[in-house]
Amino acid sequence: VQLVESGGGLVQPGGSLSLSCAASGFTFSNYGMNWYRQAPGKARELVASISSGGITTYLRDSVKGRFTIFTDNTKNTVDLQMNSLKPEDTAMYYCNSLNFWGQGTQVAVSS
C-alpha cells in the first residue's frame, strides 16, 4: 500500500490550495479515505473524511464551508480543496486509509 500526497505549499491568507493523495496497492473504491493534519506542537487531527464510494463526507467544524473532500475512483485519488485559508490551517497534511499513512505535504498560510 502506498499513499503519496502532493499539492502543499505557501499561500497567503484567503488563498486556496488543492491537495491530492494518490493511492495504490489496494482496492481504492472499497475503503474510506481521510485527511489529517498536524501543526507543530499539536496533536494530529482529523480534517476530512469520505466514505467508500464517496457517499458520505465529514469535515471538522473549523473547515466547514472552506474545504471540500472528493475522490476520483478512475485515478485512485482523494483530493482536499482548501479555500479561504487561514494561518491556523498551517500544518503538515497527511492522507490516511485504514492503518496506512502518506509521508505528508506541508501547508503554510502566511502573509
LUMMI-305236 format. One record per residue: residue number from 1; residue in three letters; z, y negated, x negated of N, C-alpha, C, O in turn. Coordinates in steps of 0.05 Angstrom, whole numbers, always signed. Each point is the difference from the previous one (the first is absolute). Layout:
LUMMI-305236
(NUM,'ALA',(Z,Y,X),(Z,Y,X),(Z,Y,X),(Z,Y,X)) ...
end
This chain:
LUMMI-305236
(1,'VAL',(+0,+24,-17),(+0,-24,+17),(+0,-25,-18),(+15,-2,-19)) (2,'GLN',(-32,-17,+27),(-1,-25,-15),(-3,-23,+19),(-16,+1,+19)) (3,'LEU',(+33,-21,-23),(-2,-25,+15),(-3,-23,-20),(+16,-3,-18)) (4,'VAL',(-38,-12,+22),(-6,-21,-19),(-3,-27,+15),(-18,-3,+16)) (5,'GLU',(+36,-15,-22),(+0,-27,+13),(-17,-19,-16),(-3,+2,-24)) (6,'SER',(-8,-21,+39),(-15,-22,-13),(+2,-25,+18),(+7,+2,+24)) (7,'GLY',(-14,-25,-35),(-3,-24,+16),(+22,-20,-4),(-1,-21,+12)) (8,'GLY',(+22,+27,-28),(+21,-19,-4),(-10,-24,-16),(-22,+0,-11)) (9,'GLY',(+40,-20,+8),(-7,-23,-16),(+19,-23,+6),(+20,+3,+13)) (10,'LEU',(-28,-26,-24),(+15,-25,+4),(-14,-17,+21),(-24,-4,-1)) (11,'VAL',(+39,-5,+20),(-11,-17,+22),(+19,-22,+7),(+25,+3,-4)) (12,'GLN',(-35,-25,+13),(+17,-22,+8),(+12,+6,+28),(-12,+15,+15)) (13,'PRO',(+35,-27,-9),(+11,+3,+27),(-21,-8,+21),(-14,-20,-2)) (14,'GLY',(+14,+36,+23),(-20,-4,+21),(-26,+15,-4),(-17,+2,+17)) (15,'GLY',(+14,+10,-41),(-25,+14,-6),(+0,+28,+10),(+19,+9,+14)) (16,'SER',(-40,+6,-20),(-4,+27,+9),(-6,+19,-23),(-12,-8,-20)) (17,'LEU',(+19,+33,+23),(-7,+22,-18),(-5,+24,+17),(+12,+4,+21)) (18,'SER',(-29,+14,-31),(-5,+25,+13),(+6,+22,-20),(-13,+2,-21)) (19,'LEU',(+32,+15,+27),(+7,+23,-17),(-14,+24,+11),(-3,+4,+24)) (20,'SER',(-5,+14,-42),(-13,+25,+8),(+13,+23,-16),(+7,-3,-23)) (21,'CYS',(-4,+25,+36),(+10,+25,-12),(-20,+22,+4),(-6,+7,+23)) (22,'ALA',(-4,+4,-44),(-19,+22,+1),(+15,+26,-4),(+14,+3,-20)) (23,'ALA',(-17,+15,+39),(+15,+25,+0),(-19,+23,-6),(-23,+0,+9)) (24,'SER',(+34,+20,-23),(-16,+24,-6),(+19,+23,-4),(+24,-3,-6)) (25,'GLY',(-35,+27,+10),(+16,+24,-5),(+14,+12,+24),(+15,+20,-2)) (26,'PHE',(-19,-33,+25),(+12,+11,+25),(-18,-9,+23),(-17,-17,-3)) (27,'THR',(+22,+29,+26),(-16,-6,+24),(+11,-26,+12),(+19,+0,+15)) (28,'PHE',(-31,-22,-24),(+10,-27,+6),(+5,-4,+30),(+20,-12,+8)) (29,'SER',(-39,+20,+8),(+2,-6,+29),(+23,+15,+14),(+6,-6,+23)) (30,'ASN',(+7,+25,-37),(+22,+15,+13),(+27,-13,-4),(+20,+9,+11)) (31,'TYR',(-18,-30,-27),(+26,-10,-8),(+2,-31,+4),(-19,-14,-3)) (32,'GLY',(+43,+6,+10),(+5,-28,+1),(+1,-12,-28),(+5,+14,-19)) (33,'MET',(-9,-40,+18),(+0,-15,-25),(+18,-24,+2),(+3,-11,+21)) (34,'ASN',(+9,+4,-44),(+19,-22,+0),(-6,-19,-24),(-11,+8,-20)) (35,'TRP',(+19,-33,+24),(+1,-19,-21),(+29,-9,-3),(+13,-8,+19)) (36,'TYR',(-3,+10,-43),(+27,-10,-7),(-3,-23,-20),(-22,-4,-12)) (37,'ARG',(+43,-10,+8),(+1,-21,-21),(+28,-1,-12),(+20,+7,+13)) (38,'GLN',(-20,-16,-38),(+25,-3,-14),(-1,-25,-16),(-16,-3,-19)) (39,'ALA',(+34,-16,+25),(+2,-24,-15),(+21,+4,-22),(+17,+17,+2)) (40,'PRO',(-19,-33,-24),(+20,+3,-22),(+28,-2,+10),(+8,-19,+14)) (41,'GLY',(+8,+39,-21),(+29,-1,+7),(+6,+9,+28),(+23,-1,+9)) (42,'LYS',(-44,+9,+6),(+4,+7,+28),(-8,+29,+4),(-15,+12,-15)) (43,'ALA',(+24,-1,+38),(-7,+28,+6),(-29,+1,+11),(-10,-20,+11)) (44,'ARG',(-2,+43,-14),(-26,+3,+11),(+2,+1,+31),(+18,+12,+11)) (45,'GLU',(-37,-26,+2),(+1,-1,+29),(-27,+7,+12),(-21,-5,-12)) (46,'LEU',(+23,+16,+36),(-25,+7,+14),(-12,-25,+12),(+14,-15,+14)) (47,'VAL',(-39,+11,-19),(-14,-24,+10),(-17,+8,+25),(+1,-15,+20)) (48,'ALA',(-16,+36,-22),(-18,+8,+22),(-5,+29,-1),(+0,+13,-21)) (49,'SER',(-5,-1,+45),(-7,+28,+2),(-22,+3,+20),(-3,-16,+18)) (50,'ILE',(-12,+37,-21),(-21,+7,+19),(+0,+31,+3),(+1,+14,-20)) (51,'SER',(-2,-5,+45),(+1,+28,+5),(-27,+13,-6),(-20,-13,-3)) (52,'SER',(+21,+39,+1),(-25,+15,-4),(-19,-7,+24),(+9,+0,+23)) (53,'GLY',(-33,-5,-29),(-19,-8,+20),(+1,-29,+7),(-17,-10,+16)) (54,'GLY',(+36,-5,-28),(+2,-28,+4),(+8,-9,+28),(-5,-23,+8)) (55,'ILE',(+19,+41,+7),(+6,-6,+28),(+24,-19,+1),(+1,-18,+17)) (56,'THR',(+18,+22,-34),(+25,-16,+1),(+4,-14,-26),(-4,+11,-22)) (57,'THR',(+12,-36,+23),(+6,-16,-24),(+28,-12,+3),(+11,-4,+22)) (58,'TYR',(+1,-1,-45),(+26,-13,-2),(-3,-22,-21),(-12,+3,-21)) (59,'LEU',(+24,-26,+27),(+2,-22,-19),(+29,-10,+0),(+12,-3,+22)) (60,'ARG',(-1,-2,-45),(+27,-11,+0),(-1,-28,+11),(-21,-13,-2)) (61,'ASP',(+43,+4,+13),(+1,-25,+15),(-11,-23,-16),(-14,-18,+10)) (62,'SER',(+21,+17,-35),(-6,-23,-17),(-30,-3,-5),(-9,-21,-10)) (63,'VAL',(-7,+41,+16),(-29,-2,-6),(-16,+2,+26),(-25,-2,-1)) (64,'LYS',(+38,+6,+23),(-15,+1,+26),(-15,-26,+5),(+11,-22,-4)) (65,'GLY',(-36,+25,+13),(-16,-24,+4),(-15,-9,-24),(-17,-17,+1)) (66,'ARG',(+24,+28,-25),(-12,-9,-25),(-15,+24,-14),(-21,-4,-12)) (67,'PHE',(+32,+28,+14),(-11,+23,-13),(-12,+19,+20),(+9,+1,+23)) (68,'THR',(-29,+14,-32),(-12,+20,+17),(-5,+25,-18),(-9,-3,-23)) (69,'ILE',(+15,+26,+34),(-5,+25,-14),(-22,+16,+15),(+0,+1,+24)) (70,'PHE',(-18,+10,-39),(-21,+16,+12),(-11,+20,-19),(+2,-4,-25)) (71,'THR',(-14,+25,+35),(-11,+21,-16),(-30,+3,+4),(-11,-8,+21)) (72,'ASP',(-2,+19,-41),(-28,+8,+2),(-2,+29,-7),(+1,+7,-24)) (73,'ASN',(-3,+10,+43),(+0,+29,-5),(-26,+9,-14),(-1,+22,-10)) (74,'THR',(-20,-38,+11),(-24,+7,-14),(+3,-5,-30),(-14,+13,-16)) (75,'LYS',(+31,-31,+8),(+4,-6,-28),(+27,+9,-10),(+6,-2,-24)) (76,'ASN',(+11,+13,+42),(+27,+8,-7),(+16,-23,-13),(+12,+2,-21)) (77,'THR',(-13,-25,+35),(+15,-23,-10),(+18,-10,+22),(-5,+2,+24)) (78,'VAL',(+27,-14,-33),(+18,-15,+18),(+2,-28,-11),(+8,-3,-24)) (79,'ASP',(-14,-17,+40),(+0,-27,-9),(+23,-16,+13),(+9,+6,+22)) (80,'LEU',(-1,-27,-37),(+20,-18,+10),(-11,-28,-3),(-3,-11,-22)) (81,'GLN',(-5,-1,+45),(-10,-27,+0),(+24,-19,+3),(+15,+2,+19)) (82,'MET',(-12,-20,-38),(+23,-18,-1),(-10,-29,+2),(-14,-9,-18)) (83,'ASN',(+22,-4,+39),(-7,-28,+5),(+25,-17,+0),(+22,+10,+3)) (84,'SER',(-26,-36,-6),(+22,-19,+1),(+23,+9,-18),(+23,+0,+8)) (85,'LEU',(-30,+6,-32),(+19,+11,-19),(+21,-21,-7),(-5,-24,-1)) (86,'LYS',(+30,+34,-3),(+23,-16,-7),(+11,+8,-27),(-5,+23,-9)) (87,'PRO',(+19,-40,-4),(+12,+8,-26),(+18,+25,+2),(+1,+15,-19)) (88,'GLU',(+11,-12,+42),(+18,+23,+3),(-16,+27,+3),(+12,+21,+2)) (89,'ASP',(-38,-23,+0),(-17,+24,+0),(-5,+10,-28),(-12,+22,-4)) (90,'THR',(+20,-37,-16),(-4,+8,-27),(+15,+26,-6),(+24,+2,+4)) (91,'ALA',(-39,+18,-14),(+12,+26,-5),(-22,+19,-12),(-23,-7,+0)) (92,'MET',(+32,+30,-9),(-18,+21,-6),(-4,+16,+26),(+19,+7,+13)) (93,'TYR',(-44,-3,-6),(-7,+14,+25),(-9,+29,-7),(-17,+4,-17)) (94,'TYR',(+28,+15,+32),(-5,+28,-5),(-11,+13,+25),(+8,-5,+22)) (95,'CYS',(-27,+23,-27),(-11,+17,+21),(+15,+26,+0),(+7,+11,-22)) (96,'ASN',(-2,+0,+45),(+16,+25,+2),(-9,+17,+23),(-8,-9,+21)) (97,'SER',(+9,+35,-26),(-3,+20,+21),(+16,+25,-7),(-2,+9,-23)) (98,'LEU',(+18,+1,+41),(+18,+22,-6),(+17,-7,-24),(+13,-21,+0)) (99,'ASN',(-14,+37,-21),(+16,-5,-24),(-17,-12,-22),(+9,+0,-23)) (100,'PHE',(-32,-9,+29),(-19,-9,-20),(-1,-31,+0),(-1,-13,+21)) (101,'TRP',(+0,+2,-46),(-1,-29,-4),(-22,-8,-19),(-7,+15,-19)) (102,'GLY',(-4,-38,+25),(-18,-12,-20),(+15,-14,-22),(+25,+0,+1)) (103,'GLN',(-40,-11,-19),(+13,-14,-23),(+8,-29,+7),(+15,-12,-15)) (104,'GLY',(-25,+2,+37),(+7,-27,+8),(-20,-21,-8),(-15,+4,-20)) (105,'THR',(+14,-25,+35),(-16,-23,-7),(+17,-25,+5),(+13,-3,+20)) (106,'GLN',(-14,-16,-39),(+17,-23,+1),(-12,-22,+17),(-23,-7,-2)) (107,'VAL',(+40,-4,+19),(-7,-23,+17),(+19,-23,-7),(+24,+3,+1)) (108,'ALA',(-35,-25,-9),(+16,-24,-6),(-10,-23,+16),(-24,-7,+0)) (109,'VAL',(+42,-6,+14),(-6,-23,+17),(+15,-24,-11),(+24,-2,+2)) (110,'SER',(-39,-16,-13),(+12,-23,-13),(-20,-23,-2),(-24,+4,-2)) (111,'SER',(+35,-28,+3),(-16,-24,-3),(+0,-8,-29),(-14,-20,-7)) 
end
